[in-house]
């Protein structure tokens, strides 16, 4: 599976970075950076990040 973030919807709240810090982070300018692919061990955290996004800007794709 892969992570997709809709940059139009995303407002860099950072909830995903709190839920899945191995996969999401806010850079020095406060802009979200993320890994498109992830290790299967991180699925729980990534799903939590999807659920925690207040704007529903994160999707998992195959």
Secondary structure, 3 states (H helix, E strand, C coil): CEEEECCCCCCCCCHHHHHCCCCEEECCCCCEEECCECCHHHHHHHHHHHHHCCCCCEEEEC
